[in-house]
Amino acid sequence: MPETTGRWKRIRQRFSGKEEKKPLPKRYRRLQRNIAVLMILVTVIPLTLLAVTNAMQYQKNIKAERITPMRAIASKAAHSFELFLEERLSALHFIASSYSFKILSDQATMHRIFRILREEYGGYVDLGLINSKGRQITYTGPYDLLNKDYSNQQWFNEARVRGRFISDVFMGYRDMPHIALAVQNLNDQGESWVLRATMDTKKFQKLISPMGLDPVKDAFIINSKGILQTDSRLYGKVLTKCPLQFPEGNSGTQVKELTDQEGRNIVMIYAPLVKYDFALVMILPQASIFKAWHSLRQEISYVFIVSLVLIILVIFSSTHLLVKRIREADEKREIAFRELEYTQKLSSIGRLAAGVAHEINNPLSIINEKAGLMKDLVEHDMHHDKEKLMRPVNQVLHSVDRCRDITHRLLGFARRMGVQYETLDANEVLKETLGFLEKEAHHRDIHIEYNFSESIPQISSDRGQLQQVFLNILSNAFAAVDDGGRIVLSTWEKDKNSIAVSIRDNGHGMSEETLRQIFEPFFTTKKGYGTGLGLPITYGIVKKLGGDIKVNSKVGEGTTFTIFIPKQPPGDTENEQSYGDFTR
Amino acid sequence: MSNPTAILLVDDEEEFVTTLAERLGIRGFAAEAATSGRQALNKMDGRDFDLVVLDVKMPGMGGLEVMDSIKDRSPDLPVILLTGHGAAGEGRQGMHKGASDYLMKPLDIDELISKIHEALTNKSQ
């Protein structure tokens, strides 16, 4: 059980990022944030685009899949309705063509024809013959319409002009919706007569019902004025005005998405009849069409959100791990650098020790000779001349002072390893460092030229580190020049934030190839005795002090190292603090 | 009474070379000091020396270069070289080029006198 608890704690720490004892320094937090944001952008944007594109495509497909069959059904139903009207009108036309006005003027014949018509087709309510003057000559049906004068009725005139007529739906005497059909014919005298029949519209509902409408759908017939010719489940009874806006003209079956007066989002399939001013309208609630889509969209949304959460978790976890590894690598590199620096420092001290040994040997030789002389004077009883005796004593003391200066300089160089900022005069530090090499310059007759700016401001930097930088570059300059060569030391104020120190020699110079590699660790041209660490370490120190190094060199002409040193220590001391406590 | 042995001491450290000359003088040598190779060669133009004690590391003309010039003039003149500690290689190199011997600074004067005698004995043989 404790093992399980421990594992859970580790997992929780891993995701919460609390396993770090030290908080991440600002630059690592910034790096982690930048990587995380970038990764989230490059993963979430394509994922979102993919999800949106897919969703839109699915929506389009589902819509097409649901609407296309409905559109076909509506077109088919409209066609059936048109055939129905055509058939009824044809039957009437057949009677008018088959029987003469005279035969049809006989009431008994009219009854018989009406009976057969009802038996064969059904739906007929009455049948009447109207003469050229508009008077109904014979009539068979439930109403008393014999001798009724239709001469002023619009339908009568229209039937006479066009030869046929189908009325809009109207309420008959029994308050039932009806439709009137009429055809015109001519008698032997050339006078026109009209055969008229009335039908109830129950048959219309029968034509609509095979459309397979479920309770959420609606279908009805309208005339050219938008008046309902059949009852609508959603928009009212027959002969009321349908509140929807219908397309103008007769350009085939059309599908429209709209919101009706009651705020319902609907899909309207509008199928106009070709020969008659009617149209079949089918209404589908959008919700029913997109039900499958809504379900799919919900699933896509769940997948998207879960993916998003997983991606973000993985990104945060991996960037945290990555930045942690980077930080560890940085720390290791910093430690390695410090060790290299230390090694190089030891190497510098070793190199200096040889010079110092020689330098210190001269005053020691003088002390030796002066002490020997004093002994000689005493032994040869010549010590009574006080002045003669004091001269070597003073010389001994002077030589001891020389030795002390040398040892102090060496100790001052070796003592400090960590960064210690103090107010310094760069000219003084450079001169002091040159003291290590003065003897060599003297012996090799190397001419040192000082071109120091007297007005150079004091800087806040590390004396020991600067000495090491100057010593490394000066040593290289000494190695580069022949005996009798020339080294020019210059200092000046570069700008308001930094000063510059340049060390120019007229030595052998470097090729571009060498110049490119001089700051790489272990690269050396001093075969056999160079460590290849001097300049990389120098570069590292200058960078650590917030400065920079520029090198110009030409083979056969010499090399100039220019070191830029900030007047104040670098502002971001966070990293210094992180690693500044490194001690040997 | 024979003439004292004339020794030319050459070193760029004036205090060293004059004191050494004085001490050799106390011991009966006629020692003369020069503080550079050029000065040494000039002094040799003026008088004859029996032996030269020459520092290897000097600015301008180095000790070995001065010795080459001395050997050009007086091939038999013994030359004892003085080197710093840790620079015995230069002394051995000088012996290859004709130096009689070499000594490391700081000097033991008795050892120097012993070497001087040894060199002069070798020369006379």
Interface residues (C-beta under 8 A of the other chain):
Chain A: A354 A357 H358 N361 N362 L364 S365 I366 I367 N368 E369 K370 G372 L373 D376 L377 H380 M382 P392 Q395 S399 H442 H443 R444 D445
Chain B: E13 E15 F16 T19 L20 E22 R23 I26 R27 K57 M58 P59 G60 G62 G84 H85 G86 A87 K105 P106 L107 I109
